[in-house]
């Protein structure tokens, strides 16, 4: 991926983090708030394929971890997996327009990412992640992802504009030869 695309992705991640902290963290319903940072790796995976989704998920996760009181790297691990799975689920889009099916897929995968985040956090011994508010958090992430997925998909595709095709064979051959 060209350097200019990485600069645009970095700017998008910083912009999303600012929106998350300044705006979305202030919208609290039943003790939970929307989370745009969860949508980023899923949108990247749907837009650019599994490898780029995982790479962008790692960067977004490192930044998302700056705003939470949990072990540093938990979001990065979860977002890597989310971006990779989203890329496997959907062939990379060739259009800059997000379809209704992609927006719905992004919302569903974002909710699954939240569930994975809670599961991994619980497995590593973080108390309080699995509580009565977990279902509220899943509902909030899913509902807000329905609203936020379309613009995040469009912004992600715009940031990735000019990047090489995600399905090219890497130098050094392929497993099929």
Phi, psi and omega in degrees: 000134182295156181301321181298323178293321178294323177296317179294320177296315178302315179297321178295318179295317178296317178299315179297321179295319178296315178298319180299309185287318186280329187242302189290328177293343179274346179267100184243124177232122182055035176083004180232161182229160176296158181222104180283336182294332177290329183286329184304307182294327178294315178297322178294318178296317178294327184273326191233002179098173188294314184294313179290324176300319178293317180295315180290325175298322178296313179297313180297322179294320177298318178290321180296327180293343178292336185256008181237161182260033180249174181304136179293125180114346180296315178294319181300315179298312181296317183290328174299312179297319180295314179297320180293313180295319178299322177292326177288325182292323186233137171295145181300137183286146178258350181254153177277351179273134176270132179272169179296322179295320178292322178295317177294318177300319179297318179294316180294315180292330176293319176296320177296325177295319178297318178297320178296320178301313179296317181297311180296317178299320179292320180297322181275004171096019177278117180280151175091349179287321179262096184218189179292340180273355182299315179295323176297319179295318178297318179294319180294315179296316179296314180294316179290330177293327175300323181279319188271343185298316182301307179294326179292319176299315179296316180294321179296316179295323178294320179293327181274359181305133178090356178284151181295162180302134185287349184252021178286153179281128181293157178298143182105001176097191179224170180286345184273347184270000000 
